[in-house]
Amino acid sequence: LVAQPKEVRRGNPISVSWTSIGLSADSPCVLRADSTVIAEGNTGTKTVPTTGATRLGSMIFTLKCTTPSGTTFQRTAAVMVR
């Protein structure tokens, strides 16, 4: 899970990309920005817009995946919004 740039001014977009190897398409990974689901899938790239209303501070992206055996794991990445 990679979120770029690491620091962004409000009004500029954030690019989030991720990939998962060996995971089932029947149970795709879920990508959240803070608590909001923004994408699903085991591989992808998502452009996340920011606006003047976007909260300042750290925006946390969380990718939660489930393995074929049912084990879940997650990865996080943060971008500072200024």
N, C-alpha and C positions, 0 to 999 in steps of 0.2 A: 504494500500500500504506500503510494507516494502522493503527497499533496504539494503543489508548487504554485506560486513562490512561497517561501516560508513566511514572508511578510507582505501584506498587500494593503493598499489604501482603499477605503470604501469607494465603490463604483467600478473597481477593476475585478476581473474574474479570477477564480481559482480553478486550477486543473487538477483533478484527482484521477489517478490510474491505479489499477490493481490487477493481479492475476493469481490464480490458485491452480495448483497441479494435483490431479488425481481425485478431485472432488466430484460428487454426483450432480448432474444437471437437474435431477429430480428435486434437489434441495439446494437451490442456488444461494450464494453468499448475499448478504444484505449490507448495503452501505448506508450509513447514517451521517448526517451533518448535525452535530449536537444530538438532539433526540429525534430529528426528522428523517424518515427514510427517503433517500434521494435516488437510489438505484438498486437493482438486483442483478445478479449474474456472477459467474465465476471468473470472468475476465471482462475488463471494460475500461473506458475513459469517460469521465463526466466533467463537464464545465459547469462550475457553480458560480452564478452571478452574485455580486454584492451590490448593495444600493446604499443610499444615504440613511436608510432605516436599519441597516445591518448593525447588530450589536458590536461595539468595539471590544477588543480583547481577543482571547484565544478561541478560535473555532476548531472544535475537535471532530475529526472524521474517524468513524469506527467501522471496520469491516468485520462482520461476524459470519463465520462459515461452519458448516457441519460436514464431518467426514462420512464416508459410506458406513462406517461402524457406529455412527451416531454421536461421536465425540464433537463437541463444539469448541471453537477457539476464535479469538478475535485479535485484531491488530488495530493500532491507532496511529494517527498522524495529526499534527496540529499546524495551524496557520494563524499568525497574528494579524488581526484586522485593526488598522489604525485610521 
